[in-house]
Each structure stands twice: as structure tokens, then as C-alpha cells.
Amino acid sequence: MFLLPLGFSLLISILLCVHVVRTGREMYWLWIILAFQPIGGLVYAVAILGPELLGGRTARRMGQAARQTLDPDRAFRQAKAAYDDSPTVANAMRLAAAAMAMGRHAEAEGLYREAARGVHADDPALLLGRANALIELQRPAEALAILEQLGHEKAESRTPASTLALARAYEGLGRNAEAEAAYDWAAGRLPGLEGLGRFAAFLAHTGRRGQAEETLAEMDRRIRKADPYFRKEARAWRDLAAEAIGRG
């Protein structure tokens, strides 16, 4: 495509712009396609046309990844628009999750707190979401109180996600023995590599570099075998562990 004559490249770009308008895509695609010929058109083809034409799971994931890279705020804007239009509990949860993903933890905590009222006061998803936001805000005591309200400190009530939150709350309060037990339990059950990454970081922070490096080696082994789509997220947790250990 890079060797195409200028006129033909422009024609393709115009056709892609027509596709943008007819399919109701975001208008910034017009600028990308026209301003960065022919690379902009190639990006649009990978992000939008490929998933449409191929229709497979891998193609859809490629498109999602490309859109996320080009427009990282898109999910938040869409969630905010949905919430502003209809401030339901479901839309509040969606917006809070998007805010958390962007590091807007105070905003997420407020959304979870306001949504957890009335008949939703004991909703486990809302309370766990708020607990995670409080942990990010360095308020582990409040987070632990919520997790205890859920009963997630009891073995019979455990889920991998709630136990990871419990581990982080314990760590924030300096209750390292309890944190280690919770991290160990969650790391072996939580999908993805967040549990292992946080456990490795905890081990490093508490002076057990050898165990932390063993956990990091296990993460590297899993990353090598992982679907390419999941490697970016997996490497983020790997980097968190490596930074805590003191190696890249």
C-alpha cells in the first residue's frame, strides 16, 4: 500500500471516509485517514474493516486493541454518556469501572458509594468495586471494613477477586501474615496474571526476593504461552512485579 500512486491512495482514502460516515463511526477517523495517508487508511482497515470482514474472535480483539490504543478514553466517554442519559445502577457500575481503568479512583469510589443504596446497599459487586477504589486511594481500613461486611474474610465466602482485594487491604494495614495467605490463595485461582504479579511484588516488598523471582519466572513462562491478545495486559503485571524486585 505504501507504493501505491498518490491518486490511487487518495481514492482509497475517500472510499474509507465514505465507510466511516455510512457506518456511523467516530469522526476522528476521517482526520486519521486523510491526514496520514496511506498509514491512516491501513490503521482503519486493521481496526475496523478487518474485524467486520473476518468476524472472528481474534479479529475482533485486534480491532478492540487498535481502537483502545488510538482512543483510550473511548470507553469512559461512552459510559459517561450512558450514565448521563440514564443514571441507573448498571450504568453507574459501568462508568465506575471505566473510571478505575483510567486511574480516576476518587470518581469511581463516589459512583460505587452512591449506587450502593436502598435495595442495592448490600450488592457484592458494588461493595467490592468500592473496596478496590478505596485501596487505590490508600484507604485500606475502610476497604477492609467493606470486605468484612461482605464476609469475604471467611473461607466459605471467598472469591479470587475479593480475596485479592482482601490481601491488598491487609498489606496496606501492615498485617503481612494475613496478606500473604490471601495473596497465595488468590494468585492460584485468579484468571490472568494480576494475582501473581501482586503476590510477587508483595514478596519483594517483604524481603523475600528469591520467592519473588521464582514467581516472576512463572509469569514469564505463562506469558510465552499466552494468546498474543492477552500479552499486553500480562506484561503490565509482569512489569509491576519486576519493578518491585528491582529488575526490568
Disulfide bonds with the S-S distance in Angstrom:
none
